[in-house]
Amino acid sequence: MPGIIEAVDLRKEYGSLTAVDGISFSVKKGELFGFLGPNGAGKTTTMKICECVSPRTAGSLHIFSMDPDLAGREIRSRLGVVPQETNLDNELTVAENLQIYASFFNISPVEARIRTEDLLDFFELTAKRDTLIEQLSGGMKRRLLLARAMINHPEILILDEPTIGLDPQARHHIWERLQQIRSQGNTIVITTHYLDEAERLCDRLVIMDHGKILVEGSPRDLIDTHIGMDIVEVEHTPEVVNCLNSLGIIFESVSETIQIRTKTPRQVADQILSECQGVRVVTRPASLEDVFLMLTGRRLRE
Ligand SMILES: Nc1ncnc2c1ncn2[C@@H]1O[C@H](COP(=O)(O)OP(=O)(O)OP(=O)(O)O)[C@@H](O)[C@H]1O
């Protein structure tokens, strides 16, 4: 069965700059699909193409089996979009922001009022319904953007960095809501450069860098396929390097640390602690950060 979004060899050029360099992906109905990558990877550009607000330079794209070049308006009416920047109307209250937005979709005033109250309730903003935007916290603004994106009962939600700049509590609040929305059968596409967000939320994701997709899979599969083991980390000093060499332990240098991939992290850590003088050892499960690092040689800045 074709995906609800099907992209083949999608490209976007801005003059001589190639922002999206021939990517193919398929988003299935009902899944939470992620684009993970550092700043400038091409995630926002890809979202804007899918939102039918920026035409592709080449490649094919089908959303609901329709081509955005031919049916942009119809596709847009079935999408809910949260842009990276907070573009709420500061002159209006929370509830007014939702009602005005509803009018863009030809939703009747009566229906808009009902929908507004339902969404305010769902996003825990009812107490703020008559508050001006500038008096909201960052987390409340992001929740209101999500509520606004859902006003037209969209079949796909496209969220560009939905929790950017929020504190952990506000991020968790939004994650819970997104999981709830997904469990109701909606399709959600997010971009993020937060590894924990990608790991926690995404059913499947692609890792993007320099306009290309490096890998695709579920977070667990990507970690198992590319790393497959736990990580023991120690500080990178000449003494530690000598000591590990003398123990015959195979390691990799990763910026200021040394990493050892192993299926027996506790034993390796104990061996290092007993043989190498005064060294600090950390053991942890492998993460998407390790996958990114292995694929690109760089850390994904958090
Ligand atoms: N309108 C534009 N005109 C020219 N270049 C652009 C335009 N929009 C994006 N770019 C460039 O395209 C590349 C990809 O940018 P994009 O915003 O898609 O990346 P991103 O992965 O979303 O990063 P971020 O998380 O910082 O938004 C960057 O080099 C960016 O400078």
PDBQT file of the ligand as one rigid body, heavy atoms in Angstrom, charges set to zero:
ROOT
HETATM    1  N1  LIG A 401      14.712  30.484   1.356  1.00  0.00    +0.000 N 
HETATM    2  C1  LIG A 401      15.971  30.053   1.288  1.00  0.00    +0.000 A 
HETATM    3  N2  LIG A 401      16.856  30.620   0.431  1.00  0.00    +0.000 NA
HETATM    4  C2  LIG A 401      18.131  30.193   0.342  1.00  0.00    +0.000 A 
HETATM    5  N3  LIG A 401      18.652  29.183   1.107  1.00  0.00    +0.000 NA
HETATM    6  C3  LIG A 401      17.826  28.596   1.987  1.00  0.00    +0.000 A 
HETATM    7  C4  LIG A 401      16.455  29.001   2.132  1.00  0.00    +0.000 A 
HETATM    8  N4  LIG A 401      15.894  28.223   3.091  1.00  0.00    +0.000 NA
HETATM    9  C5  LIG A 401      16.854  27.384   3.533  1.00  0.00    +0.000 A 
HETATM   10  N5  LIG A 401      18.021  27.617   2.874  1.00  0.00    +0.000 N 
HETATM   11  C6  LIG A 401      19.268  26.867   3.054  1.00  0.00    +0.000 C 
HETATM   12  O1  LIG A 401      18.996  25.496   2.822  1.00  0.00    +0.000 OA
HETATM   13  C7  LIG A 401      19.736  24.673   3.713  1.00  0.00    +0.000 C 
HETATM   14  C8  LIG A 401      18.792  23.781   4.492  1.00  0.00    +0.000 C 
HETATM   15  O2  LIG A 401      18.042  24.597   5.384  1.00  0.00    +0.000 OA
HETATM   16  P1  LIG A 401      16.832  24.042   6.266  1.00  0.00    +0.000 P 
HETATM   17  O3  LIG A 401      16.228  25.219   6.986  1.00  0.00    +0.000 OA
HETATM   18  O4  LIG A 401      15.952  23.222   5.422  1.00  0.00    +0.000 OA
HETATM   19  O5  LIG A 401      17.599  23.091   7.279  1.00  0.00    +0.000 OA
HETATM   20  P2  LIG A 401      17.080  22.488   8.648  1.00  0.00    +0.000 P 
HETATM   21  O6  LIG A 401      17.585  21.102   8.698  1.00  0.00    +0.000 OA
HETATM   22  O7  LIG A 401      15.624  22.664   8.774  1.00  0.00    +0.000 OA
HETATM   23  O8  LIG A 401      17.802  23.348   9.720  1.00  0.00    +0.000 OA
HETATM   24  P3  LIG A 401      17.160  24.176  10.948  1.00  0.00    +0.000 P 
HETATM   25  O9  LIG A 401      16.867  23.161  11.986  1.00  0.00    +0.000 OA
HETATM   26  O10 LIG A 401      18.231  25.133  11.317  1.00  0.00    +0.000 OA
HETATM   27  O11 LIG A 401      15.922  24.854  10.389  1.00  0.00    +0.000 OA
HETATM   28  C9  LIG A 401      20.547  25.607   4.586  1.00  0.00    +0.000 C 
HETATM   29  O12 LIG A 401      21.846  25.718   4.029  1.00  0.00    +0.000 OA
HETATM   30  C10 LIG A 401      19.800  26.926   4.470  1.00  0.00    +0.000 C 
HETATM   31  O13 LIG A 401      20.667  28.018   4.657  1.00  0.00    +0.000 OA
ENDROOT
TORSDOF 0
